[in-house]
Structure formats: C-alpha cells, structure tokens
Amino acid sequence: MTEIELKEEIEKTRNVLNMAVRERWGSGKVLDISRNLDCLIEEYLEMCNQKVAVGQ
C-alpha cells in the first residue's frame, strides 16, 4: 500500500469508528474498528520512519 492509500484508509477507518461510537454500535465492533485503526496508524508510522532512515 502506498503512503497516500494508507492515509486514505486511515481517514476512512476513522470515519467508520466515529460513526460506530455515535450510533452506539456494540462495544466489540467498536473495539475491532479501533484495533484496525491502530494497526493502520502503526503501519503508517513505520513507513514514515523508514523514509527518514533512508533520508528521503
């Protein structure tokens, strides 16, 4: 996944999480979405750290 695609996926997942909280979806579903968002953010940070390490 490219950096741009990853940013878009993070934004999409944030919106879903916000909707899930707003509409009071079950706590298990909210937790699953939150964990997915955490993984996407972690992947994005790793990608950024690799770019910095390479000097881009």
Phi and psi restraints in degrees (range 20) as a CNS / XPLOR table:
assign (resid 1 and name C) (resid 2 and name N)
       (resid 2 and name CA) (resid 2 and name C) 1.0 -78.7 20.0 2
assign (resid 2 and name N) (resid 2 and name CA)
       (resid 2 and name C) (resid 3 and name N) 1.0 167.2 20.0 2
assign (resid 2 and name C) (resid 3 and name N)
       (resid 3 and name CA) (resid 3 and name C) 1.0 -60.5 20.0 2
assign (resid 3 and name N) (resid 3 and name CA)
       (resid 3 and name C) (resid 4 and name N) 1.0 -41.7 20.0 2
assign (resid 3 and name C) (resid 4 and name N)
       (resid 4 and name CA) (resid 4 and name C) 1.0 -65.3 20.0 2
assign (resid 4 and name N) (resid 4 and name CA)
       (resid 4 and name C) (resid 5 and name N) 1.0 -44.4 20.0 2
assign (resid 4 and name C) (resid 5 and name N)
       (resid 5 and name CA) (resid 5 and name C) 1.0 -62.0 20.0 2
assign (resid 5 and name N) (resid 5 and name CA)
       (resid 5 and name C) (resid 6 and name N) 1.0 -39.5 20.0 2
assign (resid 5 and name C) (resid 6 and name N)
       (resid 6 and name CA) (resid 6 and name C) 1.0 -65.5 20.0 2
assign (resid 6 and name N) (resid 6 and name CA)
       (resid 6 and name C) (resid 7 and name N) 1.0 -42.6 20.0 2
assign (resid 6 and name C) (resid 7 and name N)
       (resid 7 and name CA) (resid 7 and name C) 1.0 -60.3 20.0 2
assign (resid 7 and name N) (resid 7 and name CA)
       (resid 7 and name C) (resid 8 and name N) 1.0 -42.1 20.0 2
assign (resid 7 and name C) (resid 8 and name N)
       (resid 8 and name CA) (resid 8 and name C) 1.0 -64.7 20.0 2
assign (resid 8 and name N) (resid 8 and name CA)
       (resid 8 and name C) (resid 9 and name N) 1.0 -40.8 20.0 2
assign (resid 8 and name C) (resid 9 and name N)
       (resid 9 and name CA) (resid 9 and name C) 1.0 -66.5 20.0 2
assign (resid 9 and name N) (resid 9 and name CA)
       (resid 9 and name C) (resid 10 and name N) 1.0 -38.0 20.0 2
assign (resid 9 and name C) (resid 10 and name N)
       (resid 10 and name CA) (resid 10 and name C) 1.0 -62.7 20.0 2
assign (resid 10 and name N) (resid 10 and name CA)
       (resid 10 and name C) (resid 11 and name N) 1.0 -46.2 20.0 2
assign (resid 10 and name C) (resid 11 and name N)
       (resid 11 and name CA) (resid 11 and name C) 1.0 -63.4 20.0 2
assign (resid 11 and name N) (resid 11 and name CA)
       (resid 11 and name C) (resid 12 and name N) 1.0 -43.5 20.0 2
assign (resid 11 and name C) (resid 12 and name N)
       (resid 12 and name CA) (resid 12 and name C) 1.0 -60.9 20.0 2
assign (resid 12 and name N) (resid 12 and name CA)
       (resid 12 and name C) (resid 13 and name N) 1.0 -44.0 20.0 2
assign (resid 12 and name C) (resid 13 and name N)
       (resid 13 and name CA) (resid 13 and name C) 1.0 -68.6 20.0 2
assign (resid 13 and name N) (resid 13 and name CA)
       (resid 13 and name C) (resid 14 and name N) 1.0 -36.8 20.0 2
assign (resid 13 and name C) (resid 14 and name N)
       (resid 14 and name CA) (resid 14 and name C) 1.0 -60.2 20.0 2
assign (resid 14 and name N) (resid 14 and name CA)
       (resid 14 and name C) (resid 15 and name N) 1.0 -43.0 20.0 2
assign (resid 14 and name C) (resid 15 and name N)
       (resid 15 and name CA) (resid 15 and name C) 1.0 -63.5 20.0 2
assign (resid 15 and name N) (resid 15 and name CA)
       (resid 15 and name C) (resid 16 and name N) 1.0 -41.2 20.0 2
assign (resid 15 and name C) (resid 16 and name N)
       (resid 16 and name CA) (resid 16 and name C) 1.0 -63.7 20.0 2
assign (resid 16 and name N) (resid 16 and name CA)
       (resid 16 and name C) (resid 17 and name N) 1.0 -43.6 20.0 2
assign (resid 16 and name C) (resid 17 and name N)
       (resid 17 and name CA) (resid 17 and name C) 1.0 -61.6 20.0 2
assign (resid 17 and name N) (resid 17 and name CA)
       (resid 17 and name C) (resid 18 and name N) 1.0 -44.6 20.0 2
assign (resid 17 and name C) (resid 18 and name N)
       (resid 18 and name CA) (resid 18 and name C) 1.0 -58.9 20.0 2
assign (resid 18 and name N) (resid 18 and name CA)
       (resid 18 and name C) (resid 19 and name N) 1.0 -43.2 20.0 2
assign (resid 18 and name C) (resid 19 and name N)
       (resid 19 and name CA) (resid 19 and name C) 1.0 -64.8 20.0 2
assign (resid 19 and name N) (resid 19 and name CA)
       (resid 19 and name C) (resid 20 and name N) 1.0 -41.9 20.0 2
assign (resid 19 and name C) (resid 20 and name N)
       (resid 20 and name CA) (resid 20 and name C) 1.0 -61.2 20.0 2
assign (resid 20 and name N) (resid 20 and name CA)
       (resid 20 and name C) (resid 21 and name N) 1.0 -41.3 20.0 2
assign (resid 20 and name C) (resid 21 and name N)
       (resid 21 and name CA) (resid 21 and name C) 1.0 -69.3 20.0 2
assign (resid 21 and name N) (resid 21 and name CA)
       (resid 21 and name C) (resid 22 and name N) 1.0 -45.2 20.0 2
assign (resid 21 and name C) (resid 22 and name N)
       (resid 22 and name CA) (resid 22 and name C) 1.0 -60.8 20.0 2
assign (resid 22 and name N) (resid 22 and name CA)
       (resid 22 and name C) (resid 23 and name N) 1.0 -40.4 20.0 2
assign (resid 22 and name C) (resid 23 and name N)
       (resid 23 and name CA) (resid 23 and name C) 1.0 -92.8 20.0 2
assign (resid 23 and name N) (resid 23 and name CA)
       (resid 23 and name C) (resid 24 and name N) 1.0 6.8 20.0 2
assign (resid 23 and name C) (resid 24 and name N)
       (resid 24 and name CA) (resid 24 and name C) 1.0 57.1 20.0 2
assign (resid 24 and name N) (resid 24 and name CA)
       (resid 24 and name C) (resid 25 and name N) 1.0 48.7 20.0 2
assign (resid 24 and name C) (resid 25 and name N)
       (resid 25 and name CA) (resid 25 and name C) 1.0 -64.8 20.0 2
assign (resid 25 and name N) (resid 25 and name CA)
       (resid 25 and name C) (resid 26 and name N) 1.0 166.6 20.0 2
assign (resid 25 and name C) (resid 26 and name N)
       (resid 26 and name CA) (resid 26 and name C) 1.0 -59.5 20.0 2
assign (resid 26 and name N) (resid 26 and name CA)
       (resid 26 and name C) (resid 27 and name N) 1.0 149.4 20.0 2
assign (resid 26 and name C) (resid 27 and name N)
       (resid 27 and name CA) (resid 27 and name C) 1.0 -61.7 20.0 2
assign (resid 27 and name N) (resid 27 and name CA)
       (resid 27 and name C) (resid 28 and name N) 1.0 -32.6 20.0 2
assign (resid 27 and name C) (resid 28 and name N)
       (resid 28 and name CA) (resid 28 and name C) 1.0 -64.4 20.0 2
assign (resid 28 and name N) (resid 28 and name CA)
       (resid 28 and name C) (resid 29 and name N) 1.0 -40.8 20.0 2
assign (resid 28 and name C) (resid 29 and name N)
       (resid 29 and name CA) (resid 29 and name C) 1.0 -67.9 20.0 2
assign (resid 29 and name N) (resid 29 and name CA)
       (resid 29 and name C) (resid 30 and name N) 1.0 -43.2 20.0 2
assign (resid 29 and name C) (resid 30 and name N)
       (resid 30 and name CA) (resid 30 and name C) 1.0 -61.4 20.0 2
assign (resid 30 and name N) (resid 30 and name CA)
       (resid 30 and name C) (resid 31 and name N) 1.0 -42.6 20.0 2
assign (resid 30 and name C) (resid 31 and name N)
       (resid 31 and name CA) (resid 31 and name C) 1.0 -62.5 20.0 2
assign (resid 31 and name N) (resid 31 and name CA)
       (resid 31 and name C) (resid 32 and name N) 1.0 -42.5 20.0 2
assign (resid 31 and name C) (resid 32 and name N)
       (resid 32 and name CA) (resid 32 and name C) 1.0 -60.4 20.0 2
assign (resid 32 and name N) (resid 32 and name CA)
       (resid 32 and name C) (resid 33 and name N) 1.0 -44.7 20.0 2
assign (resid 32 and name C) (resid 33 and name N)
       (resid 33 and name CA) (resid 33 and name C) 1.0 -64.8 20.0 2
assign (resid 33 and name N) (resid 33 and name CA)
       (resid 33 and name C) (resid 34 and name N) 1.0 -42.7 20.0 2
assign (resid 33 and name C) (resid 34 and name N)
       (resid 34 and name CA) (resid 34 and name C) 1.0 -62.0 20.0 2
assign (resid 34 and name N) (resid 34 and name CA)
       (resid 34 and name C) (resid 35 and name N) 1.0 -42.3 20.0 2
assign (resid 34 and name C) (resid 35 and name N)
       (resid 35 and name CA) (resid 35 and name C) 1.0 -64.4 20.0 2
assign (resid 35 and name N) (resid 35 and name CA)
       (resid 35 and name C) (resid 36 and name N) 1.0 -40.5 20.0 2
assign (resid 35 and name C) (resid 36 and name N)
       (resid 36 and name CA) (resid 36 and name C) 1.0 -61.6 20.0 2
assign (resid 36 and name N) (resid 36 and name CA)
       (resid 36 and name C) (resid 37 and name N) 1.0 -43.2 20.0 2
assign (resid 36 and name C) (resid 37 and name N)
       (resid 37 and name CA) (resid 37 and name C) 1.0 -62.4 20.0 2
assign (resid 37 and name N) (resid 37 and name CA)
       (resid 37 and name C) (resid 38 and name N) 1.0 -42.9 20.0 2
assign (resid 37 and name C) (resid 38 and name N)
       (resid 38 and name CA) (resid 38 and name C) 1.0 -58.0 20.0 2
assign (resid 38 and name N) (resid 38 and name CA)
       (resid 38 and name C) (resid 39 and name N) 1.0 -43.1 20.0 2
assign (resid 38 and name C) (resid 39 and name N)
       (resid 39 and name CA) (resid 39 and name C) 1.0 -64.7 20.0 2
assign (resid 39 and name N) (resid 39 and name CA)
       (resid 39 and name C) (resid 40 and name N) 1.0 -41.5 20.0 2
assign (resid 39 and name C) (resid 40 and name N)
       (resid 40 and name CA) (resid 40 and name C) 1.0 -63.8 20.0 2
assign (resid 40 and name N) (resid 40 and name CA)
       (resid 40 and name C) (resid 41 and name N) 1.0 -43.0 20.0 2
assign (resid 40 and name C) (resid 41 and name N)
       (resid 41 and name CA) (resid 41 and name C) 1.0 -65.0 20.0 2
assign (resid 41 and name N) (resid 41 and name CA)
       (resid 41 and name C) (resid 42 and name N) 1.0 -41.6 20.0 2
assign (resid 41 and name C) (resid 42 and name N)
       (resid 42 and name CA) (resid 42 and name C) 1.0 -60.8 20.0 2
assign (resid 42 and name N) (resid 42 and name CA)
       (resid 42 and name C) (resid 43 and name N) 1.0 -43.4 20.0 2
assign (resid 42 and name C) (resid 43 and name N)
       (resid 43 and name CA) (resid 43 and name C) 1.0 -61.9 20.0 2
assign (resid 43 and name N) (resid 43 and name CA)
       (resid 43 and name C) (resid 44 and name N) 1.0 -41.4 20.0 2
assign (resid 43 and name C) (resid 44 and name N)
       (resid 44 and name CA) (resid 44 and name C) 1.0 -63.9 20.0 2
assign (resid 44 and name N) (resid 44 and name CA)
       (resid 44 and name C) (resid 45 and name N) 1.0 -44.5 20.0 2
assign (resid 44 and name C) (resid 45 and name N)
       (resid 45 and name CA) (resid 45 and name C) 1.0 -63.5 20.0 2
assign (resid 45 and name N) (resid 45 and name CA)
       (resid 45 and name C) (resid 46 and name N) 1.0 -40.2 20.0 2
assign (resid 45 and name C) (resid 46 and name N)
       (resid 46 and name CA) (resid 46 and name C) 1.0 -62.3 20.0 2
assign (resid 46 and name N) (resid 46 and name CA)
       (resid 46 and name C) (resid 47 and name N) 1.0 -41.0 20.0 2
assign (resid 46 and name C) (resid 47 and name N)
       (resid 47 and name CA) (resid 47 and name C) 1.0 -62.5 20.0 2
assign (resid 47 and name N) (resid 47 and name CA)
       (resid 47 and name C) (resid 48 and name N) 1.0 -43.5 20.0 2
assign (resid 47 and name C) (resid 48 and name N)
       (resid 48 and name CA) (resid 48 and name C) 1.0 -65.7 20.0 2
assign (resid 48 and name N) (resid 48 and name CA)
       (resid 48 and name C) (resid 49 and name N) 1.0 -40.8 20.0 2
assign (resid 48 and name C) (resid 49 and name N)
       (resid 49 and name CA) (resid 49 and name C) 1.0 -64.8 20.0 2
assign (resid 49 and name N) (resid 49 and name CA)
       (resid 49 and name C) (resid 50 and name N) 1.0 -36.0 20.0 2
assign (resid 49 and name C) (resid 50 and name N)
       (resid 50 and name CA) (resid 50 and name C) 1.0 -66.9 20.0 2
assign (resid 50 and name N) (resid 50 and name CA)
       (resid 50 and name C) (resid 51 and name N) 1.0 -39.0 20.0 2
assign (resid 50 and name C) (resid 51 and name N)
       (resid 51 and name CA) (resid 51 and name C) 1.0 -62.8 20.0 2
assign (resid 51 and name N) (resid 51 and name CA)
       (resid 51 and name C) (resid 52 and name N) 1.0 -41.3 20.0 2
assign (resid 51 and name C) (resid 52 and name N)
       (resid 52 and name CA) (resid 52 and name C) 1.0 -66.1 20.0 2
assign (resid 52 and name N) (resid 52 and name CA)
       (resid 52 and name C) (resid 53 and name N) 1.0 -42.2 20.0 2
assign (resid 52 and name C) (resid 53 and name N)
       (resid 53 and name CA) (resid 53 and name C) 1.0 -63.6 20.0 2
assign (resid 53 and name N) (resid 53 and name CA)
       (resid 53 and name C) (resid 54 and name N) 1.0 -33.8 20.0 2
assign (resid 53 and name C) (resid 54 and name N)
       (resid 54 and name CA) (resid 54 and name C) 1.0 -83.6 20.0 2
assign (resid 54 and name N) (resid 54 and name CA)
       (resid 54 and name C) (resid 55 and name N) 1.0 -17.7 20.0 2
assign (resid 54 and name C) (resid 55 and name N)
       (resid 55 and name CA) (resid 55 and name C) 1.0 89.0 20.0 2
assign (resid 55 and name N) (resid 55 and name CA)
       (resid 55 and name C) (resid 56 and name N) 1.0 27.7 20.0 2
